[in-house]
């Protein structure tokens, strides 16, 4: 795993341990989009439909704005924001082949 992502994971896990109150967590979604140039974009959101519309209209991220159209190829539910961000770091550190294998094994709901 890339050292940058290892550091990010460590910091997020330490923050979660220090959290005192257990607030009810909103379910978050990790998603992977395939862009027009066949590149992958990985992100997290708590409202997938709204986020996909933003990506489609070019308002969601600079990366996808120049690679329209995009299509959803993978999504998975995470119990909270921290878990979604940890999973995002893990997925971003995967090789292209590993991401393709993850997407290939995905069955749409």
C-alpha positions as YAML, in Angstrom:
chain: A
units: angstrom
residues:
- id: 1
  name: UNK
  ca: [0.00, 0.00, 0.00]
- id: 2
  name: UNK
  ca: [1.20, 3.49, -0.81]
- id: 3
  name: UNK
  ca: [2.78, 5.19, 2.27]
- id: 4
  name: UNK
  ca: [0.50, 8.20, 1.73]
- id: 5
  name: UNK
  ca: [-2.59, 6.02, 2.14]
- id: 6
  name: UNK
  ca: [-1.08, 4.16, 5.11]
- id: 7
  name: UNK
  ca: [-0.64, 7.49, 6.92]
- id: 8
  name: UNK
  ca: [-4.18, 8.57, 6.08]
- id: 9
  name: UNK
  ca: [-5.60, 5.28, 7.36]
- id: 10
  name: UNK
  ca: [-3.62, 5.50, 10.58]
- id: 11
  name: UNK
  ca: [-4.80, 9.06, 11.30]
- id: 12
  name: UNK
  ca: [-8.45, 8.22, 10.61]
- id: 13
  name: UNK
  ca: [-8.34, 5.13, 12.82]
- id: 14
  name: UNK
  ca: [-6.74, 7.09, 15.67]
- id: 15
  name: UNK
  ca: [-9.41, 9.80, 15.39]
- id: 16
  name: UNK
  ca: [-12.13, 7.18, 15.57]
- id: 17
  name: UNK
  ca: [-10.63, 5.72, 18.77]
- id: 18
  name: UNK
  ca: [-10.56, 9.17, 20.42]
- id: 19
  name: UNK
  ca: [-14.17, 9.94, 19.63]
- id: 20
  name: UNK
  ca: [-16.09, 10.11, 22.91]
- id: 21
  name: UNK
  ca: [-19.75, 10.18, 21.95]
- id: 22
  name: UNK
  ca: [-21.23, 7.59, 19.69]
- id: 23
  name: UNK
  ca: [-23.41, 9.61, 17.35]
- id: 24
  name: UNK
  ca: [-25.71, 7.63, 15.09]
- id: 25
  name: UNK
  ca: [-23.78, 7.18, 11.86]
- id: 26
  name: UNK
  ca: [-25.38, 7.77, 8.49]
- id: 27
  name: UNK
  ca: [-24.64, 5.01, 5.97]
- id: 28
  name: UNK
  ca: [-22.09, 6.09, 3.37]
- id: 29
  name: UNK
  ca: [-21.34, 4.63, -0.04]
- id: 30
  name: UNK
  ca: [-18.02, 3.96, -1.72]
- id: 31
  name: UNK
  ca: [-18.33, 4.15, -5.49]
- id: 32
  name: UNK
  ca: [-16.19, 3.73, -8.59]
- id: 33
  name: UNK
  ca: [-16.97, 5.51, -11.85]
- id: 34
  name: UNK
  ca: [-15.54, 4.64, -15.22]
- id: 35
  name: UNK
  ca: [-14.81, 7.75, -17.27]
- id: 36
  name: UNK
  ca: [-14.98, 8.23, -21.02]
- id: 37
  name: UNK
  ca: [-11.20, 7.66, -21.30]
- id: 38
  name: UNK
  ca: [-11.56, 4.32, -19.37]
- id: 39
  name: UNK
  ca: [-9.95, 5.75, -16.23]
- id: 40
  name: UNK
  ca: [-11.48, 5.04, -12.82]
- id: 41
  name: UNK
  ca: [-12.63, 7.62, -10.28]
- id: 42
  name: UNK
  ca: [-13.20, 6.47, -6.69]
- id: 43
  name: UNK
  ca: [-15.20, 8.49, -4.17]
- id: 44
  name: UNK
  ca: [-17.51, 8.36, -1.17]
- id: 45
  name: UNK
  ca: [-20.88, 9.96, -0.52]
- id: 46
  name: UNK
  ca: [-23.90, 9.73, 1.73]
- id: 47
  name: UNK
  ca: [-26.29, 10.36, -1.19]
- id: 48
  name: UNK
  ca: [-25.26, 8.38, -4.28]
- id: 49
  name: UNK
  ca: [-28.05, 9.59, -6.60]
- id: 50
  name: UNK
  ca: [-27.28, 13.26, -5.92]
- id: 51
  name: UNK
  ca: [-23.55, 12.68, -6.36]
- id: 52
  name: UNK
  ca: [-24.00, 10.83, -9.67]
- id: 53
  name: UNK
  ca: [-26.13, 13.67, -11.02]
- id: 54
  name: UNK
  ca: [-23.41, 16.13, -9.98]
- id: 55
  name: UNK
  ca: [-20.75, 14.05, -11.73]
- id: 56
  name: UNK
  ca: [-22.91, 13.78, -14.85]
- id: 57
  name: UNK
  ca: [-23.41, 17.53, -15.03]
- id: 58
  name: UNK
  ca: [-19.69, 18.25, -14.50]
- id: 59
  name: UNK
  ca: [-20.09, 19.86, -11.07]
- id: 60
  name: UNK
  ca: [-18.74, 17.09, -8.82]
- id: 61
  name: UNK
  ca: [-14.99, 16.91, -9.41]
- id: 62
  name: UNK
  ca: [-12.33, 18.41, -11.63]
- id: 63
  name: UNK
  ca: [-11.12, 14.93, -12.58]
- id: 64
  name: UNK
  ca: [-14.45, 13.71, -13.98]
- id: 65
  name: UNK
  ca: [-15.44, 17.10, -15.46]
- id: 66
  name: UNK
  ca: [-12.93, 16.66, -18.29]
- id: 67
  name: UNK
  ca: [-13.72, 12.97, -18.81]
- id: 68
  name: UNK
  ca: [-17.48, 12.96, -19.36]
- id: 69
  name: UNK
  ca: [-19.58, 10.91, -19.69]
- id: 70
  name: UNK
  ca: [-19.03, 8.77, -16.61]
- id: 71
  name: UNK
  ca: [-20.85, 5.62, -15.55]
- id: 72
  name: UNK
  ca: [-21.19, 3.88, -12.20]
- id: 73
  name: UNK
  ca: [-19.39, 0.52, -12.28]
- id: 74
  name: UNK
  ca: [-19.16, -0.31, -8.56]
- id: 75
  name: UNK
  ca: [-20.64, 0.69, -5.23]
- id: 76
  name: UNK
  ca: [-20.61, -0.70, -1.71]
- id: 77
  name: UNK
  ca: [-22.28, 0.42, 1.46]
- id: 78
  name: UNK
  ca: [-20.21, 1.37, 4.52]
- id: 79
  name: UNK
  ca: [-21.60, 1.85, 8.04]
- id: 80
  name: UNK
  ca: [-20.14, 5.35, 8.47]
- id: 81
  name: UNK
  ca: [-18.00, 8.09, 6.98]
- id: 82
  name: UNK
  ca: [-14.76, 6.93, 8.58]
- id: 83
  name: UNK
  ca: [-15.20, 3.38, 7.35]
- id: 84
  name: UNK
  ca: [-16.02, 4.68, 3.86]
- id: 85
  name: UNK
  ca: [-12.89, 6.85, 3.79]
- id: 86
  name: UNK
  ca: [-10.73, 3.97, 5.03]
- id: 87
  name: UNK
  ca: [-12.15, 1.73, 2.31]
- id: 88
  name: UNK
  ca: [-11.64, 4.49, -0.28]
- id: 89
  name: UNK
  ca: [-7.95, 4.69, 0.64]
- id: 90
  name: UNK
  ca: [-7.65, 0.93, 0.34]
- id: 91
  name: UNK
  ca: [-9.33, 0.87, -3.08]
- id: 92
  name: UNK
  ca: [-7.30, 3.81, -4.37]
- id: 93
  name: UNK
  ca: [-4.12, 1.98, -3.46]
- id: 94
  name: UNK
  ca: [-5.12, -1.03, -5.61]
- id: 95
  name: UNK
  ca: [-3.56, -1.58, -9.01]
- id: 96
  name: UNK
  ca: [-5.60, -1.10, -12.17]
- id: 97
  name: UNK
  ca: [-5.93, -4.89, -12.57]
- id: 98
  name: UNK
  ca: [-7.13, -5.30, -8.98]
- id: 99
  name: UNK
  ca: [-9.75, -2.56, -9.48]
- id: 100
  name: UNK
  ca: [-10.91, -4.24, -12.67]
- id: 101
  name: UNK
  ca: [-11.26, -7.54, -10.77]
- id: 102
  name: UNK
  ca: [-13.25, -5.77, -8.03]
- id: 103
  name: UNK
  ca: [-15.57, -4.24, -10.63]
- id: 104
  name: UNK
  ca: [-15.89, -7.53, -12.55]
- id: 105
  name: UNK
  ca: [-17.08, -9.32, -9.39]
- id: 106
  name: UNK
  ca: [-19.70, -6.66, -8.67]
- id: 107
  name: UNK
  ca: [-23.37, -7.56, -9.03]
- id: 108
  name: UNK
  ca: [-25.62, -4.50, -9.29]
- id: 109
  name: UNK
  ca: [-28.46, -4.33, -6.72]
...
